[in-house]
Amino acid sequence: MQLLKYLQAQGLGSRKQCMALLKDEYVLINGSLLTQPNITIDPDQVISLQIGDTEFIPIPVPYFYIRLHKPADYETSHKPQFYPSVFSLLPAPLRHLDMQAVGRLDADTTGVIILTNDGQFNHRCTSPKHKLPKVYRVSLKHAADERLCAELKKGVLLHDENEIVQASAALLTDPHTLMLTITSGKYHQVKRMIAATGNRVTALHRTAFGKWTVDDIPEGQWQFFKQNS
């Protein structure tokens, strides 16, 4: 990959801006000063990237995948209305790149969310035919028993819907805490499913999105991951 294109893929600016960084001798890759825009580099071999006195985390090229531990009061949107965007939790060069969230989480919902610039991966994860499991820890307003789990697994009719929606799994860890697994992704689905049973969600945390979790990532932090990991 040409060095100039690599720098642009790192979110470091336009072609003209990246040319200026090279001309002014600001670019160090793996500790070596580079100034020629057309030299070829292997993105997989980039361990360190330094622009002037600032060290950056190299962004995988051409596609990157991010696990982010979403806090409450952040919107899954590039144009948030009431709260900051989840994208604002990323460092400046990265958040300037074109990427999308794989699915959404409500502003008050916490937990794992995936961000990527890989459109095909996004489609595979969100397509209804792939039935990607999503696991939520649901805090319930009213104490519940196994009848709630049975009802959710049998299927409930959501308000303004004309088809039954079923949980793949439902397990109470205590009378006010439910572990719920769903494979579809309707608007406010978990909250609406719980409401259909006559109960109410007081807090919601997504513990797993497919095989990915954020158990090892502090709230508000993020990590790159490989698609097949």
Secondary structure by P-SEA (a helix, b strand, c coil): ccaaaaaaaaccccaaaaaaaaaaccccccccccccccccccccccccccccccccccccccbbbbbbbccccccccccccccccccccccccccccccccccccccccccbbbbcccaaaaaaacccccbbbbbbbbbbcccccaaaaaaaaaccccccccbbbbbcbbbbccccccbbbbcccccaaaaaaaaaacccccbbbbccccccccccccccbbbbbcccc
